[in-house]
Amino acid sequence: MNRREWVLYGQKELEEAQIENASGDAWYLFSECFHISREDYLFGMTDEINDKEAEERYKELIQKRKEHVPLQYILGTQEFMGYTFKVTPDVLIPRADTETVLEEVLDQLKQSKKPDTILDICTGSGCIAISLALILKPEVCVGTDISEKALKIAKANGENLAPMVKFIQSDLFENVTGSYDLIISNPPYITTEECGKLMPEVKDYEPMLALDGKEDGLYFYKKIIKEAKNYLNPQGMLAFEIGYDQGEAVKNLMEAQDFACVEIKKDLAGLDRLVFGFAREGE
């Protein structure tokens, strides 16, 4: 078969398995297995392929995707904020929604002093901590996670992209020391009930430890907000990624702990996605 026929074969297989974006996923898996760029493909779609090893690997990866294994776990990488991160089933796949959160946080920080110290709680792959370290170049940037397996991936990403970031195993603030100008977190925030209704790619393959926010989805927000002031510098920012229906609840939790100027920001779909506020002077 020629190049185009192989891509169409993959697309047809994935469509039959009701995989979203079957054509795009078939192309990415084809490119991975045959080491062909989009430009080379477009200029040689009718070129015959005779590479049995690559053909068999392509079939194997298509089969994995048919079983709803996320494309990012198959390829082992995901782009985030312009950087390439290693991902495995031990960490959540970085998402565009989180990029939106970071872009809004960066925009808000333009109006104040650049943070010299940053703490990322529930760091997962390390994508938030590493991206902020590369963009803001703080003196100190720390990422924490309770999962030893997740930290292994975060440290690998750090070594590859931003060796200045320190990753430590910690149950939220348990092993955290020092104080910070910015504390940011994308904690587990899906209710336990909703976790069982997620699409197979998420429910069956992404780490439930990083998804399940307990009964009301607010468990980790409550704990982080209650303790955060002990680790924030005066006027330091606390910022959260949130679920689409959690904006007011998290805002109220922050205001109840006397955070100032608490705001909710929406994502590109018009849904609540970020809540942030500031420690008051003398906190």
Backbone torsions as a table, in degrees:
resi	resn	phi	psi	omega
1	MET	NA	153.8	176.8
2	ASN	-89.1	178.3	-174.9
3	ARG	-58.2	-48.4	-177.7
4	ARG	-61.8	-39.8	-179.7
5	GLU	-64.9	-35.8	177.9
6	TRP	-66.6	-42.3	178.7
7	VAL	-64.5	-42.8	179.0
8	LEU	-65.3	-35.2	175.6
9	TYR	-59.9	-48.6	179.4
10	GLY	-62.0	-42.3	179.5
11	GLN	-60.5	-44.8	-179.2
12	LYS	-62.9	-43.0	179.6
13	GLU	-61.1	-42.7	-177.8
14	LEU	-72.5	-36.3	177.3
15	GLU	-62.5	-39.8	179.0
16	GLU	-64.6	-27.3	177.8
17	ALA	-91.2	6.7	178.1
18	GLN	59.1	42.5	176.4
19	ILE	-85.3	128.8	176.8
20	GLU	-65.2	146.9	179.7
21	ASN	54.1	47.5	-177.8
22	ALA	-58.6	-40.5	-177.6
23	SER	-67.3	-44.0	179.6
24	GLY	-64.7	-44.0	-179.4
25	ASP	-65.6	-39.1	178.4
26	ALA	-61.8	-40.5	178.9
27	TRP	-64.7	-47.4	-178.2
28	TYR	-61.3	-39.6	179.0
29	LEU	-70.1	-36.8	175.7
30	PHE	-61.7	-47.4	179.7
31	SER	-61.3	-38.9	179.3
32	GLU	-64.2	-43.9	-174.1
33	CYS	-79.0	-36.9	-174.8
34	PHE	-101.7	-2.5	177.0
35	HIS	54.5	49.3	-179.6
36	ILE	-119.6	126.9	179.0
37	SER	-76.2	163.6	178.4
38	ARG	-59.8	-40.9	-179.4
39	GLU	-63.7	-46.7	179.3
40	ASP	-62.0	-38.3	179.8
41	TYR	-62.9	-47.4	-176.6
42	LEU	-64.0	-31.3	179.7
43	PHE	-87.7	-2.5	-179.0
44	GLY	-149.7	44.9	-176.0
45	MET	-63.4	-28.7	-176.9
46	THR	-94.2	5.4	177.5
47	ASP	-68.2	131.4	179.3
48	GLU	-71.2	147.6	177.9
49	ILE	-113.5	132.2	177.5
50	ASN	-136.8	71.7	-179.6
51	ASP	-137.6	88.8	-173.1
52	LYS	-58.0	-39.7	-178.6
53	GLU	-64.1	-45.6	179.0
54	ALA	-66.4	-37.4	179.5
55	GLU	-63.5	-43.2	179.9
56	GLU	-66.7	-39.3	178.7
57	ARG	-65.5	-39.6	178.5
58	TYR	-60.7	-45.1	178.3
59	LYS	-60.8	-39.9	179.7
60	GLU	-65.2	-42.2	-178.7
61	LEU	-71.4	-36.1	174.5
62	ILE	-61.0	-41.4	178.8
63	GLN	-62.9	-41.2	177.1
64	LYS	-59.8	-44.7	-179.3
65	ARG	-66.1	-34.4	176.6
66	LYS	-61.6	-27.6	178.4
67	GLU	-85.6	9.6	176.2
68	HIS	73.2	16.5	170.0
69	VAL	-64.1	126.6	-177.8
70	PRO	-56.7	141.6	179.9
71	LEU	-54.3	-40.4	-176.4
72	GLN	-64.2	-35.8	177.8
73	TYR	-71.7	-32.8	177.2
74	ILE	-67.3	-46.1	-179.4
75	LEU	-77.3	-27.0	178.4
76	GLY	85.1	6.7	-179.2
77	THR	-143.9	161.2	172.8
78	GLN	-150.3	135.2	176.4
79	GLU	-77.9	139.3	178.9
80	PHE	-153.1	122.9	179.7
81	MET	54.4	30.9	178.0
82	GLY	86.7	3.0	-179.9
83	TYR	-116.5	154.1	-179.9
84	THR	-100.8	120.6	-178.2
85	PHE	-109.9	139.3	171.4
86	LYS	-72.7	134.6	176.2
87	VAL	-135.2	144.8	174.3
88	THR	-138.0	172.9	176.9
89	PRO	-63.2	-1.4	176.0
90	ASP	-83.2	-9.9	-179.5
91	VAL	-135.1	152.5	171.9
92	LEU	-63.4	147.7	175.2
93	ILE	-77.0	124.1	177.2
94	PRO	-58.0	138.7	-173.5
95	ARG	-122.4	160.7	179.7
96	ALA	-62.0	-33.1	178.3
97	ASP	-58.7	-37.9	-179.9
98	THR	-72.1	-32.9	172.8
99	GLU	-59.9	-42.0	178.7
100	THR	-60.4	-41.4	177.8
101	VAL	-60.2	-48.5	-178.8
102	LEU	-63.7	-40.9	179.9
103	GLU	-62.6	-38.7	178.9
104	GLU	-70.7	-40.4	176.9
105	VAL	-60.9	-44.8	178.9
106	LEU	-62.0	-37.6	178.7
107	ASP	-65.6	-41.5	178.6
108	GLN	-65.7	-36.2	-178.1
109	LEU	-69.2	-20.2	177.1
110	LYS	-62.9	-23.9	-177.0
111	GLN	-87.8	-2.0	-179.6
112	SER	-138.6	-174.8	-179.3
113	LYS	-67.9	136.9	178.0
114	LYS	-60.6	132.3	-178.2
115	PRO	-68.8	129.4	176.2
116	ASP	-88.4	-19.4	-178.4
117	THR	-134.2	129.5	-175.6
118	ILE	-130.3	137.4	175.3
119	LEU	-125.3	125.7	177.9
120	ASP	-112.3	112.6	-178.0
121	ILE	-96.3	138.5	-174.1
122	CYS	65.1	55.6	-168.8
123	THR	-71.2	-26.7	179.4
124	GLY	59.3	-120.0	-180.0
125	SER	-70.1	-10.4	-176.6
126	GLY	85.8	7.6	-171.9
127	CYS	-62.8	-36.4	-179.1
128	ILE	-71.4	-52.4	-177.9
129	ALA	-59.3	-45.4	-177.1
130	ILE	-66.8	-43.9	-179.9
131	SER	-62.5	-44.2	179.3
132	LEU	-65.5	-37.2	178.5
133	ALA	-64.3	-41.3	-178.6
134	LEU	-70.7	-34.3	-176.6
135	ILE	-84.1	-44.5	-173.1
136	LEU	-95.1	-20.3	-179.9
137	LYS	51.2	56.1	178.8
138	PRO	-72.5	165.8	176.1
139	GLU	-71.2	-35.4	-178.8
140	VAL	-134.8	133.3	173.9
141	CYS	-140.7	122.4	-175.6
142	VAL	-124.5	136.7	172.9
143	GLY	-119.1	135.6	179.5
144	THR	-124.4	150.9	174.6
145	ASP	-156.0	149.7	178.1
146	ILE	-78.6	-21.9	-175.3
147	SER	-87.1	119.8	177.1
148	GLU	-64.7	-36.8	179.8
149	LYS	-67.1	-40.9	177.8
150	ALA	-63.8	-42.2	-179.0
151	LEU	-63.2	-31.4	177.0
152	LYS	-61.2	-41.6	177.8
153	ILE	-69.6	-43.9	179.5
154	ALA	-59.5	-43.2	-179.7
155	LYS	-65.8	-37.7	177.3
156	ALA	-63.9	-41.6	177.0
157	ASN	-65.6	-38.7	178.3
158	GLY	-63.2	-45.2	179.3
159	GLU	-60.6	-34.3	-177.4
160	ASN	-80.3	-35.1	-171.4
161	LEU	-114.0	-40.3	-172.1
162	ALA	-149.4	78.6	-176.6
163	PRO	-60.6	-15.3	-178.5
164	MET	-74.6	-16.3	-178.8
165	VAL	-78.4	133.3	178.6
166	LYS	-101.9	130.9	178.4
167	PHE	-114.9	131.4	179.7
168	ILE	-132.7	147.7	176.9
169	GLN	-81.0	124.5	-176.9
170	SER	-160.1	137.6	171.4
171	ASP	-83.0	95.2	-172.4
172	LEU	54.9	-113.9	-174.9
173	PHE	-92.1	4.4	-170.4
174	GLU	-49.6	-46.6	-176.6
175	ASN	-111.2	18.3	-178.8
176	VAL	-86.1	136.6	173.7
177	THR	-127.4	162.6	177.5
178	GLY	87.1	-177.3	178.2
179	SER	-131.1	157.7	-167.3
180	TYR	-136.0	150.8	174.9
181	ASP	-83.1	-25.8	179.4
182	LEU	-141.1	124.3	169.5
183	ILE	-115.8	124.9	-176.9
184	ILE	-130.1	147.0	-178.8
185	SER	-154.2	140.1	167.4
186	ASN	-117.3	79.5	-173.8
187	PRO	-80.8	170.3	172.3
188	PRO	-60.5	127.4	-176.6
189	TYR	-138.3	7.9	177.7
190	ILE	-89.0	134.9	-179.9
191	THR	-64.0	152.5	-179.1
192	THR	-56.7	-39.8	179.5
193	GLU	-63.3	-45.0	-178.7
194	GLU	-68.9	-28.2	179.1
195	CYS	-57.2	-34.7	-179.7
196	GLY	-75.0	-7.9	-177.8
197	LYS	-109.1	3.7	-177.1
198	LEU	-68.9	159.8	178.3
199	MET	-61.4	151.8	-174.5
200	PRO	-54.5	-39.0	-179.7
201	GLU	-56.1	-34.8	-179.3
202	VAL	-89.2	-53.1	-173.8
203	LYS	-62.4	-38.3	-173.1
204	ASP	-94.1	-13.8	-171.9
205	TYR	-128.7	-33.0	-179.8
206	GLU	-81.6	152.3	-173.1
207	PRO	-68.0	119.4	-178.8
208	MET	-62.5	-28.0	177.3
209	LEU	-57.5	-30.5	-178.2
210	ALA	-94.4	0.9	-176.8
211	LEU	-113.4	-39.3	-168.4
212	ASP	-80.3	109.1	178.8
213	GLY	-93.8	23.5	178.8
214	LYS	71.3	-164.9	-167.6
215	GLU	-56.1	-45.9	-176.5
216	ASP	-106.8	2.4	179.9
217	GLY	77.4	-1.1	-174.7
218	LEU	-108.7	1.9	-173.1
219	TYR	-52.9	-49.5	-174.6
220	PHE	-76.5	-31.4	175.2
221	TYR	-60.8	-45.4	-178.8
222	LYS	-58.8	-45.5	-177.6
223	LYS	-67.9	-44.6	-178.3
224	ILE	-65.7	-45.5	-177.4
225	ILE	-62.6	-39.3	-178.7
226	LYS	-64.1	-36.4	-175.1
227	GLU	-96.1	-19.7	-168.7
228	ALA	-58.6	-36.3	-176.3
229	LYS	-63.1	-22.5	177.4
230	ASN	-71.9	-13.3	-175.3
231	TYR	-123.7	4.0	-179.8
232	LEU	-101.9	137.6	171.1
233	ASN	-72.1	157.2	175.2
234	PRO	-52.0	133.2	-177.3
235	GLN	67.2	12.0	175.2
236	GLY	-69.5	150.8	-176.9
237	MET	-95.1	137.6	167.9
238	LEU	-113.0	123.4	-175.1
239	ALA	-131.4	138.8	-179.1
240	PHE	-128.9	139.9	158.2
241	GLU	-80.0	141.7	-176.6
242	ILE	-134.5	165.3	172.0
243	GLY	-74.7	162.0	-171.9
244	TYR	-60.5	-23.0	-176.1
245	ASP	-114.5	19.4	-173.9
246	GLN	-110.9	1.5	-173.9
247	GLY	-55.5	-55.5	-176.7
248	GLU	-64.6	-39.1	-178.6
249	ALA	-63.6	-45.1	-179.1
250	VAL	-71.0	-38.5	176.5
251	LYS	-58.8	-44.1	179.8
252	ASN	-64.6	-39.0	178.8
253	LEU	-62.6	-41.1	-179.9
254	MET	-68.7	-42.4	180.0
255	GLU	-67.1	-32.9	177.7
256	ALA	-65.6	-24.5	176.5
257	GLN	-96.9	15.1	173.0
258	ASP	69.7	28.8	170.4
259	PHE	-74.6	146.5	-175.6
260	ALA	-102.3	155.0	173.2
261	CYS	51.7	45.2	-178.7
262	VAL	-75.0	129.5	-178.1
263	GLU	-132.2	153.0	173.4
264	ILE	-110.6	133.5	176.5
265	LYS	-121.7	149.2	-177.0
266	LYS	-100.6	161.3	176.5
267	ASP	-91.5	-173.1	-176.5
268	LEU	-66.1	-20.1	178.4
269	ALA	-88.6	1.0	-180.0
270	GLY	82.5	16.3	-179.5
271	LEU	-103.5	148.0	175.9
272	ASP	-56.4	131.6	-176.1
273	ARG	-139.9	-21.3	-176.1
274	LEU	-140.3	136.8	169.0
275	VAL	-126.9	133.9	177.5
276	PHE	-143.2	156.6	176.0
277	GLY	-159.1	-178.6	-172.2
278	PHE	-130.8	143.0	172.8
279	ALA	-68.6	140.6	180.0
280	ARG	-77.9	161.3	176.6
281	GLU	-56.9	134.5	177.0
282	GLY	83.5	2.0	178.8
283	GLU	-70.1	NA	NA
